[in-house]
């Protein structure tokens, strides 16, 4: 069996969103599976001395156009949300909690979060919005709220982020 593809993503990354819509289908075409790994670009940027693409002088406006152009090319609905970018640790922790219980449901949740942000302009930096996305999928809101805020999950996510950086992850995807 072929090795799985490690897909590192941040819920605030337009390119992460676009790739999330195609990665599983592309992997299956080549007999591969995908391991989904949430990361925080903010933590990565601190280590790499980077900034969000839209904040780059001159290039920022190019990227704004490229996000939309890439979405059209891929046939994926897209709108640049406001605010952009946002903190995504709540969505990422929720994803990790779900991934431990049901990887398929975690992916469904990831798609729903990405679409809420990049299609419906829902501010997923707000914990209540993340919980609402999960609840629409039939996920126990109270259990997720408690788990997402637990120190153990926060520490685990921090450690996973550090491991991703150590592996050379420098963006999303």
C-alpha positions as CSV (number, residue, x, y, z in Angstrom):
1,X,0.0,0.0,0.0
2,X,1.2,3.5,-0.8
3,X,2.1,5.9,2.0
4,X,-0.7,8.3,3.0
5,X,-0.5,12.0,2.2
6,X,0.0,14.3,5.2
7,X,-2.3,17.3,4.7
8,X,-1.5,20.2,7.0
9,X,-4.1,22.9,7.0
10,X,-5.2,26.1,8.9
11,X,-8.9,26.9,8.8
12,X,-8.0,30.5,7.9
13,X,-6.0,29.6,4.8
14,X,-7.8,30.1,1.5
15,X,-5.4,27.7,-0.2
16,X,-6.0,25.2,2.7
17,X,-9.7,25.5,2.0
18,X,-9.3,25.0,-1.7
19,X,-7.0,22.0,-1.2
20,X,-9.4,20.5,1.4
21,X,-12.1,20.3,-1.3
22,X,-9.9,18.3,-3.6
23,X,-7.3,16.4,-1.6
24,X,-9.2,13.2,-0.8
25,X,-10.4,12.7,-4.4
26,X,-6.9,13.3,-5.7
27,X,-5.4,10.9,-3.3
28,X,-7.9,8.2,-4.1
29,X,-7.1,8.6,-7.8
30,X,-3.6,7.5,-7.0
31,X,-4.4,4.8,-4.4
32,X,-3.5,6.9,-1.4
33,X,-5.2,8.0,1.7
34,X,-4.9,11.4,3.5
35,X,-4.0,12.2,7.1
36,X,-5.5,15.5,8.0
37,X,-3.5,17.7,10.4
38,X,-4.7,21.1,11.7
39,X,-2.0,23.7,12.3
40,X,-1.9,27.3,13.4
41,X,-0.3,29.5,10.8
42,X,0.3,32.2,13.4
43,X,2.6,29.9,15.3
44,X,4.3,28.8,12.1
45,X,4.8,32.4,11.0
46,X,6.5,33.3,14.3
47,X,9.1,30.6,13.6
48,X,9.5,31.4,9.9
49,X,9.3,35.2,10.3
50,X,6.4,35.2,7.8
51,X,3.1,37.2,7.7
52,X,-0.3,36.4,6.2
53,X,-0.1,36.6,2.4
54,X,-2.6,39.5,2.2
55,X,-0.3,41.6,4.4
56,X,2.7,41.3,2.0
57,X,3.4,44.7,0.3
58,X,2.4,44.6,-3.4
59,X,1.8,40.8,-3.4
60,X,-1.1,41.0,-1.0
61,X,-3.6,42.2,-3.6
62,X,-2.3,39.7,-6.1
63,X,-3.0,36.9,-3.6
64,X,-6.6,38.2,-3.0
65,X,-7.2,37.9,-6.8
66,X,-5.4,34.6,-6.9
67,X,-7.6,33.1,-4.2
68,X,-10.7,33.8,-6.2
69,X,-9.1,32.8,-9.5
70,X,-7.9,29.5,-8.1
71,X,-11.4,28.8,-6.7
72,X,-13.0,29.4,-10.1
73,X,-10.4,27.1,-11.7
74,X,-11.1,24.4,-9.2
75,X,-14.9,24.9,-9.4
76,X,-15.1,25.6,-5.6
77,X,-17.3,28.3,-4.2
78,X,-15.4,31.1,-2.5
79,X,-15.6,34.5,-1.1
80,X,-12.9,36.3,0.9
81,X,-14.4,36.5,4.4
82,X,-14.5,39.6,6.6
83,X,-12.6,39.5,8.9
84,X,-9.7,37.8,7.3
85,X,-7.5,36.1,8.5
86,X,-8.8,34.9,11.9
87,X,-7.6,32.8,14.8
88,X,-8.6,29.2,14.3
89,X,-7.5,27.3,17.4
90,X,-11.1,26.6,18.4
91,X,-12.0,24.9,15.1
92,X,-8.6,23.1,15.1
93,X,-9.1,21.7,18.6
94,X,-12.7,20.7,17.8
95,X,-11.4,18.9,14.7
96,X,-8.8,17.0,16.8
97,X,-11.4,15.9,19.4
98,X,-13.7,14.7,16.6
99,X,-10.8,13.0,14.8
100,X,-10.1,10.8,17.9
101,X,-13.8,9.7,17.9
102,X,-14.7,9.5,14.2
103,X,-12.2,10.5,11.5
104,X,-15.0,10.7,8.8
105,X,-17.0,13.1,11.0
106,X,-13.9,15.2,11.7
107,X,-13.4,15.6,7.9
108,X,-17.1,16.5,7.5
109,X,-16.7,19.1,10.3
110,X,-13.5,20.4,8.6
111,X,-15.4,20.9,5.3
112,X,-18.3,22.5,7.1
113,X,-16.0,24.9,9.0
114,X,-14.1,25.9,5.8
115,X,-17.3,26.4,3.9
116,X,-18.8,28.4,6.8
117,X,-15.9,30.8,6.7
118,X,-15.0,30.9,3.0
119,X,-18.5,30.7,1.5
120,X,-20.9,31.9,4.2
121,X,-18.7,34.5,5.9
122,X,-19.2,33.0,9.3
123,X,-16.5,34.1,11.7
124,X,-15.1,30.8,12.9
125,X,-12.7,32.5,15.4
126,X,-15.8,32.8,17.6
127,X,-16.2,29.6,19.7
128,X,-20.0,29.8,19.5
129,X,-19.8,29.8,15.7
130,X,-17.6,26.7,15.7
131,X,-20.0,25.0,18.1
132,X,-23.0,25.9,15.8
133,X,-21.2,24.4,12.8
134,X,-20.7,21.2,14.8
135,X,-24.2,21.1,16.1
136,X,-25.6,21.4,12.5
137,X,-23.7,18.1,11.8
138,X,-25.4,16.4,14.8
139,X,-22.3,16.7,17.1
140,X,-23.0,17.0,20.8
141,X,-22.5,20.8,21.4
142,X,-22.0,20.5,25.2
143,X,-19.5,17.7,24.9
144,X,-17.5,19.5,22.2
145,X,-17.5,22.7,24.2
146,X,-16.1,21.0,27.2
147,X,-13.5,19.1,25.3
148,X,-12.4,22.0,23.1
149,X,-11.6,24.1,26.2
150,X,-9.8,21.3,28.1
151,X,-6.2,22.0,29.0
152,X,-5.1,18.5,27.8
153,X,-6.5,19.2,24.3
154,X,-4.9,22.6,24.2
155,X,-1.5,21.2,25.1
156,X,-1.9,18.3,22.6
157,X,-2.6,20.8,19.8
158,X,0.4,22.9,20.8
159,X,2.6,19.8,20.7
160,X,1.3,18.8,17.4
161,X,1.9,22.2,16.0
162,X,5.5,22.1,17.2
163,X,5.9,18.7,15.7
164,X,4.6,20.0,12.3
165,X,7.1,22.9,12.4
166,X,9.9,20.4,13.3
167,X,8.9,18.4,10.2
168,X,9.3,21.5,8.0
169,X,5.6,22.6,7.7
170,X,5.8,26.2,6.7
171,X,2.3,26.9,5.4
172,X,-1.2,25.7,4.6
173,X,-1.4,23.4,2.8
